[in-house]
Each structure stands twice: as structure tokens, then as C-alpha cells.
Amino acid sequence: MTSENSGTGQAGRTGLVVTVTEAEPVVRACRDRLDPAVRSGIPPHVTVLFPFLHESRLDGVTLAEIEAVIGRHRPFEARFGDFGRFPGTLYLAPWPDAPFRALTEAVVDRWPETPPFGGEFDEIVPHLTVAQGQDEAVLDGAEADLRDRLPFVTRVASVDLMVHDGSRWRPRASFALR
């Protein structure tokens, strides 16, 4: 959910994520060492949309609208067994990734003023970051360390709304897929 220039330290910033608790025992040691986002309270996750609406816009009506948008999607299983990379970043790629993309597209259709990652990237690439801000040799080592611990499967049944309080990310609400 973070990138170097995303301004994630600003209080009131929000994001919608699928928290992947099954990833925790697999990627925790790697993330603790190699993903600075861990220190701000970000759990292992696949980002649905970041940045999202400012916290000041999250009234009861808006939360109900988020619930309705997310609730139009059915729960699904995702397998994490493959790696991918962005510059300086190692991630696990979910399969299938189409349901994650569909969630992002549905939220953006409702709130077009919130393009994924502020419009920084042209393509939606669902991913679970395990290391970022690292050189290729470090990423190669992390991939080698994790390879034997894959695959794992998760059941995606909800999307979590995370809010930044100025120093840490905290869960604000969870919206069920139905």
C-alpha cells in the first residue's frame, strides 16, 4: 500500500486492502527485515485501492456505499505461489488476480477521483509486497529464502479500510464480500 512518494505519513490518508493473514507466518521475517511499511502497522495484504478517500469523508453514508460496492463481489480463494518484481520491490503474485482487479475497478468506478496509487501506474497489478526499497541482490536472497515456503492459499471474504493516524496505519472497518 505504500511507495516512496505516496505521502503515507499524512494523518487521514486511507486505503482499502485485503489482509492476508495466511501470509504472516510465511513472510513475516522477510517483511520485518526488508519492508519499511511493517513499522507503520501495515499487515501482509493485497491493495485494493490506495490512496482512497480522506478520513474526513468517511461518514455513515460513505461507509454504507463502500459496503455496497464491496458486497457486490463474491468471496474467492487466491493462491500465492509466484514472485514478481517492481524496481526495488519483491512481491507475491496472487492467482487468480482478476477478482482483486475487479474489486479495484469497482471502487474506482464509484470514486473516480481516487485512481490506484494516485494514477502513478498505468496497470493494476495485484500483489503482496514482501520487500521494498532493496537492491536486486537482496531481493534475490529474499526470493530464495521464501521459495520453499510457497505456495499458500487464502480465502478472500472481506476488504479492510485502513486509516493513517500520522504515525501508524489502523483498521477502521471491514466490508464483507457476499
C-alpha positions as protocol buffer text, in pm:
chain_id: "A"
residue {
  index: 1
  type: MET
  ca { x: 0 y: 0 z: 0 }
}
residue {
  index: 2
  type: THR
  ca { x: 300 y: 227 z: 19 }
}
residue {
  index: 3
  type: SER
  ca { x: 555 y: 368 z: -215 }
}
residue {
  index: 4
  type: GLU
  ca { x: 840 y: 608 z: -154 }
}
residue {
  index: 5
  type: ASN
  ca { x: 648 y: 911 z: -280 }
}
residue {
  index: 6
  type: SER
  ca { x: 298 y: 817 z: -171 }
}
residue {
  index: 7
  type: GLY
  ca { x: 284 y: 1052 z: 127 }
}
residue {
  index: 8
  type: THR
  ca { x: 167 y: 771 z: 351 }
}
residue {
  index: 9
  type: GLY
  ca { x: 272 y: 957 z: 666 }
}
residue {
  index: 10
  type: GLN
  ca { x: -12 y: 1204 z: 635 }
}
residue {
  index: 11
  type: ALA
  ca { x: -281 y: 1168 z: 900 }
}
residue {
  index: 12
  type: GLY
  ca { x: -619 y: 1091 z: 750 }
}
residue {
  index: 13
  type: ARG
  ca { x: -491 y: 900 z: 449 }
}
residue {
  index: 14
  type: THR
  ca { x: -684 y: 580 z: 384 }
}
residue {
  index: 15
  type: GLY
  ca { x: -654 y: 264 z: 182 }
}
residue {
  index: 16
  type: LEU
  ca { x: -863 y: -42 z: 108 }
}
residue {
  index: 17
  type: VAL
  ca { x: -678 y: -372 z: 144 }
}
residue {
  index: 18
  type: VAL
  ca { x: -732 y: -745 z: 155 }
}
residue {
  index: 19
  type: THR
  ca { x: -544 y: -855 z: 465 }
}
residue {
  index: 20
  type: VAL
  ca { x: -380 y: -1192 z: 403 }
}
residue {
  index: 21
  type: THR
  ca { x: -334 y: -1347 z: 747 }
}
residue {
  index: 22
  type: GLU
  ca { x: -215 y: -1676 z: 596 }
}
residue {
  index: 23
  type: ALA
  ca { x: 90 y: -1489 z: 466 }
}
residue {
  index: 24
  type: GLU
  ca { x: 206 y: -1382 z: 810 }
}
residue {
  index: 25
  type: PRO
  ca { x: 399 y: -1700 z: 908 }
}
residue {
  index: 26
  type: VAL
  ca { x: 543 y: -1726 z: 557 }
}
residue {
  index: 27
  type: VAL
  ca { x: 665 y: -1368 z: 502 }
}
residue {
  index: 28
  type: ARG
  ca { x: 696 y: -1216 z: 849 }
}
residue {
  index: 29
  type: ALA
  ca { x: 1072 y: -1249 z: 894 }
}
residue {
  index: 30
  type: CYS
  ca { x: 1136 y: -1119 z: 543 }
}
residue {
  index: 31
  type: ARG
  ca { x: 894 y: -827 z: 579 }
}
residue {
  index: 32
  type: ASP
  ca { x: 1033 y: -737 z: 922 }
}
residue {
  index: 33
  type: ARG
  ca { x: 1381 y: -702 z: 769 }
}
residue {
  index: 34
  type: LEU
  ca { x: 1306 y: -573 z: 422 }
}
residue {
  index: 35
  type: ASP
  ca { x: 974 y: -386 z: 413 }
}
residue {
  index: 36
  type: PRO
  ca { x: 975 y: -50 z: 592 }
}
residue {
  index: 37
  type: ALA
  ca { x: 591 y: -45 z: 579 }
}
residue {
  index: 38
  type: VAL
  ca { x: 581 y: -305 z: 857 }
}
residue {
  index: 39
  type: ARG
  ca { x: 695 y: -44 z: 1109 }
}
residue {
  index: 40
  type: SER
  ca { x: 387 y: 167 z: 1036 }
}
residue {
  index: 41
  type: GLY
  ca { x: 146 y: -118 z: 1109 }
}
residue {
  index: 42
  type: ILE
  ca { x: 71 y: -242 z: 760 }
}
residue {
  index: 43
  type: PRO
  ca { x: -17 y: -614 z: 767 }
}
residue {
  index: 44
  type: PRO
  ca { x: 55 y: -851 z: 478 }
}
residue {
  index: 45
  type: HIS
  ca { x: -204 y: -751 z: 221 }
}
residue {
  index: 46
  type: VAL
  ca { x: -308 y: -701 z: -137 }
}
residue {
  index: 47
  type: THR
  ca { x: -402 y: -339 z: -200 }
}
residue {
  index: 48
  type: VAL
  ca { x: -747 y: -285 z: -344 }
}
residue {
  index: 49
  type: LEU
  ca { x: -712 y: 94 z: -358 }
}
residue {
  index: 50
  type: PHE
  ca { x: -458 y: 340 z: -226 }
}
residue {
  index: 51
  type: PRO
  ca { x: -486 y: 626 z: -173 }
}
residue {
  index: 52
  type: PHE
  ca { x: -857 y: 624 z: -109 }
}
residue {
  index: 53
  type: LEU
  ca { x: -1080 y: 897 z: 34 }
}
residue {
  index: 54
  type: HIS
  ca { x: -950 y: 1120 z: 311 }
}
residue {
  index: 55
  type: GLU
  ca { x: -1076 y: 1007 z: 652 }
}
residue {
  index: 56
  type: SER
  ca { x: -1282 y: 1328 z: 685 }
}
residue {
  index: 57
  type: ARG
  ca { x: -1504 y: 1200 z: 401 }
}
residue {
  index: 58
  type: LEU
  ca { x: -1583 y: 868 z: 573 }
}
residue {
  index: 59
  type: ASP
  ca { x: -1927 y: 934 z: 715 }
}
residue {
  index: 60
  type: GLY
  ca { x: -2201 y: 676 z: 759 }
}
residue {
  index: 61
  type: VAL
  ca { x: -2334 y: 723 z: 406 }
}
residue {
  index: 62
  type: THR
  ca { x: -1991 y: 674 z: 250 }
}
residue {
  index: 63
  type: LEU
  ca { x: -1919 y: 366 z: 463 }
}
residue {
  index: 64
  type: ALA
  ca { x: -2254 y: 220 z: 351 }
}
residue {
  index: 65
  type: GLU
  ca { x: -2163 y: 292 z: -11 }
}
residue {
  index: 66
  type: ILE
  ca { x: -1827 y: 116 z: 31 }
}
residue {
  index: 67
  type: GLU
  ca { x: -2007 y: -179 z: 186 }
}
residue {
  index: 68
  type: ALA
  ca { x: -2248 y: -192 z: -110 }
}
residue {
  index: 69
  type: VAL
  ca { x: -1969 y: -178 z: -370 }
}
residue {
  index: 70
  type: ILE
  ca { x: -1762 y: -448 z: -198 }
}
residue {
  index: 71
  type: GLY
  ca { x: -2071 y: -655 z: -121 }
}
residue {
  index: 72
  type: ARG
  ca { x: -2145 y: -699 z: -491 }
}
residue {
  index: 73
  type: HIS
  ca { x: -1843 y: -931 z: -513 }
}
residue {
  index: 74
  type: ARG
  ca { x: -1834 y: -1296 z: -412 }
}
residue {
  index: 75
  type: PRO
  ca { x: -1570 y: -1444 z: -179 }
}
residue {
  index: 76
  type: PHE
  ca { x: -1291 y: -1627 z: -359 }
}
residue {
  index: 77
  type: GLU
  ca { x: -971 y: -1819 z: -298 }
}
residue {
  index: 78
  type: ALA
  ca { x: -632 y: -1693 z: -408 }
}
residue {
  index: 79
  type: ARG
  ca { x: -309 y: -1889 z: -431 }
}
residue {
  index: 80
  type: PHE
  ca { x: 25 y: -1723 z: -366 }
}
residue {
  index: 81
  type: GLY
  ca { x: 299 y: -1928 z: -529 }
}
residue {
  index: 82
  type: ASP
  ca { x: 474 y: -1696 z: -775 }
}
residue {
  index: 83
  type: PHE
  ca { x: 705 y: -1400 z: -732 }
}
residue {
  index: 84
  type: GLY
  ca { x: 706 y: -1073 z: -919 }
}
residue {
  index: 85
  type: ARG
  ca { x: 914 y: -759 z: -908 }
}
residue {
  index: 86
  type: PHE
  ca { x: 890 y: -387 z: -944 }
}
residue {
  index: 87
  type: PRO
  ca { x: 1210 y: -181 z: -924 }
}
residue {
  index: 88
  type: GLY
  ca { x: 1348 y: -240 z: -574 }
}
residue {
  index: 89
  type: THR
  ca { x: 1045 y: -447 z: -473 }
}
residue {
  index: 90
  type: LEU
  ca { x: 975 y: -820 z: -441 }
}
residue {
  index: 91
  type: TYR
  ca { x: 615 y: -936 z: -421 }
}
residue {
  index: 92
  type: LEU
  ca { x: 399 y: -1246 z: -424 }
}
residue {
  index: 93
  type: ALA
  ca { x: 154 y: -1257 z: -712 }
}
residue {
  index: 94
  type: PRO
  ca { x: -194 y: -1391 z: -635 }
}
residue {
  index: 95
  type: TRP
  ca { x: -369 y: -1629 z: -869 }
}
residue {
  index: 96
  type: PRO
  ca { x: -624 y: -1566 z: -988 }
}
residue {
  index: 97
  type: ASP
  ca { x: -566 y: -1193 z: -982 }
}
residue {
  index: 98
  type: ALA
  ca { x: -881 y: -1095 z: -1175 }
}
residue {
  index: 99
  type: PRO
  ca { x: -1104 y: -1082 z: -863 }
}
residue {
  index: 100
  type: PHE
  ca { x: -862 y: -834 z: -698 }
}
residue {
  index: 101
  type: ARG
  ca { x: -862 y: -624 z: -1014 }
}
residue {
  index: 102
  type: ALA
  ca { x: -1243 y: -633 z: -1023 }
}
residue {
  index: 103
  type: LEU
  ca { x: -1259 y: -501 z: -666 }
}
residue {
  index: 104
  type: THR
  ca { x: -1024 y: -215 z: -753 }
}
residue {
  index: 105
  type: GLU
  ca { x: -1215 y: -130 z: -1069 }
}
residue {
  index: 106
  type: ALA
  ca { x: -1549 y: -131 z: -886 }
}
residue {
  index: 107
  type: VAL
  ca { x: -1426 y: 110 z: -618 }
}
residue {
  index: 108
  type: VAL
  ca { x: -1264 y: 338 z: -877 }
}
residue {
  index: 109
  type: ASP
  ca { x: -1584 y: 333 z: -1085 }
}
residue {
  index: 110
  type: ARG
  ca { x: -1771 y: 465 z: -781 }
}
residue {
  index: 111
  type: TRP
  ca { x: -1496 y: 711 z: -673 }
}
residue {
  index: 112
  type: PRO
  ca { x: -1311 y: 802 z: -995 }
}
residue {
  index: 113
  type: GLU
  ca { x: -1125 y: 1078 z: -811 }
}
residue {
  index: 114
  type: THR
  ca { x: -923 y: 803 z: -638 }
}
residue {
  index: 115
  type: PRO
  ca { x: -716 y: 631 z: -910 }
}
residue {
  index: 116
  type: PRO
  ca { x: -493 y: 345 z: -790 }
}
residue {
  index: 117
  type: PHE
  ca { x: -167 y: 478 z: -646 }
}
residue {
  index: 118
  type: GLY
  ca { x: -272 y: 828 z: -740 }
}
residue {
  index: 119
  type: GLY
  ca { x: -254 y: 743 z: -1111 }
}
residue {
  index: 120
  type: GLU
  ca { x: 120 y: 676 z: -1085 }
}
residue {
  index: 121
  type: PHE
  ca { x: 94 y: 345 z: -1275 }
}
residue {
  index: 122
  type: ASP
  ca { x: -99 y: 254 z: -1589 }
}
residue {
  index: 123
  type: GLU
  ca { x: -177 y: -106 z: -1494 }
}
residue {
  index: 124
  type: ILE
  ca { x: -338 y: -262 z: -1186 }
}
residue {
  index: 125
  type: VAL
  ca { x: -101 y: -533 z: -1061 }
}
residue {
  index: 126
  type: PRO
  ca { x: -242 y: -713 z: -756 }
}
residue {
  index: 127
  type: HIS
  ca { x: 46 y: -809 z: -529 }
}
residue {
  index: 128
  type: LEU
  ca { x: 156 y: -879 z: -173 }
}
residue {
  index: 129
  type: THR
  ca { x: 479 y: -688 z: -105 }
}
residue {
  index: 130
  type: VAL
  ca { x: 746 y: -877 z: 88 }
}
residue {
  index: 131
  type: ALA
  ca { x: 1044 y: -643 z: 36 }
}
residue {
  index: 132
  type: GLN
  ca { x: 1076 y: -288 z: -92 }
}
residue {
  index: 133
  type: GLY
  ca { x: 1349 y: -29 z: -126 }
}
residue {
  index: 134
  type: GLN
  ca { x: 1611 y: -302 z: -171 }
}
residue {
  index: 135
  type: ASP
  ca { x: 1875 y: -380 z: -432 }
}
residue {
  index: 136
  type: GLU
  ca { x: 1844 y: -678 z: -665 }
}
residue {
  index: 137
  type: ALA
  ca { x: 2089 y: -897 z: -471 }
}
residue {
  index: 138
  type: VAL
  ca { x: 1882 y: -855 z: -153 }
}
residue {
  index: 139
  type: LEU
  ca { x: 1563 y: -932 z: -345 }
}
residue {
  index: 140
  type: ASP
  ca { x: 1726 y: -1242 z: -495 }
}
residue {
  index: 141
  type: GLY
  ca { x: 1816 y: -1361 z: -144 }
}
residue {
  index: 142
  type: ALA
  ca { x: 1466 y: -1295 z: -11 }
}
residue {
  index: 143
  type: GLU
  ca { x: 1311 y: -1485 z: -302 }
}
residue {
  index: 144
  type: ALA
  ca { x: 1543 y: -1781 z: -239 }
}
residue {
  index: 145
  type: ASP
  ca { x: 1454 y: -1777 z: 133 }
}
residue {
  index: 146
  type: LEU
  ca { x: 1079 y: -1777 z: 63 }
}
residue {
  index: 147
  type: ARG
  ca { x: 1060 y: -2014 z: -234 }
}
residue {
  index: 148
  type: ASP
  ca { x: 1033 y: -2334 z: -26 }
}
residue {
  index: 149
  type: ARG
  ca { x: 754 y: -2184 z: 188 }
}
residue {
  index: 150
  type: LEU
  ca { x: 520 y: -2141 z: -106 }
}
residue {
  index: 151
  type: PRO
  ca { x: 250 y: -2184 z: -212 }
}
residue {
  index: 152
  type: PHE
  ca { x: -18 y: -2092 z: 34 }
}
residue {
  index: 153
  type: VAL
  ca { x: -386 y: -2022 z: -23 }
}
residue {
  index: 154
  type: THR
  ca { x: -616 y: -1766 z: 134 }
}
residue {
  index: 155
  type: ARG
  ca { x: -990 y: -1720 z: 122 }
}
residue {
  index: 156
  type: VAL
  ca { x: -1079 y: -1360 z: 44 }
}
residue {
  index: 157
  type: ALA
  ca { x: -1403 y: -1276 z: 221 }
}
residue {
  index: 158
  type: SER
  ca { x: -1357 y: -910 z: 314 }
}
residue {
  index: 159
  type: VAL
  ca { x: -1184 y: -582 z: 235 }
}
residue {
  index: 160
  type: ASP
  ca { x: -1042 y: -372 z: 518 }
}
residue {
  index: 161
  type: LEU
  ca { x: -1039 y: 6 z: 539 }
}
residue {
  index: 162
  type: MET
  ca { x: -711 y: 126 z: 689 }
}
residue {
  index: 163
  type: VAL
  ca { x: -657 y: 480 z: 818 }
}
residue {
  index: 164
  type: HIS
  ca { x: -325 y: 650 z: 891 }
}
residue {
  index: 165
  type: ASP
  ca { x: -318 y: 843 z: 1218 }
}
residue {
  index: 166
  type: GLY
  ca { x: 4 y: 1030 z: 1139 }
}
residue {
  index: 167
  type: SER
  ca { x: 236 y: 756 z: 1258 }
}
residue {
  index: 168
  type: ARG
  ca { x: 62 y: 419 z: 1214 }
}
residue {
  index: 169
  type: TRP
  ca { x: -198 y: 251 z: 999 }
}
residue {
  index: 170
  type: ARG
  ca { x: -502 y: 128 z: 1188 }
}
residue {
  index: 171
  type: PRO
  ca { x: -804 y: -75 z: 1072 }
}
residue {
  index: 172
  type: ARG
  ca { x: -1122 y: 134 z: 1065 }
}
residue {
  index: 173
  type: ALA
  ca { x: -1382 y: -101 z: 913 }
}
residue {
  index: 174
  type: SER
  ca { x: -1417 y: -430 z: 730 }
}
residue {
  index: 175
  type: PHE
  ca { x: -1654 y: -492 z: 440 }
}
residue {
  index: 176
  type: ALA
  ca { x: -1774 y: -842 z: 355 }
}
residue {
  index: 177
  type: LEU
  ca { x: -1782 y: -989 z: 8 }
}
residue {
  index: 178
  type: ARG
  ca { x: -2117 y: -1164 z: -37 }
}
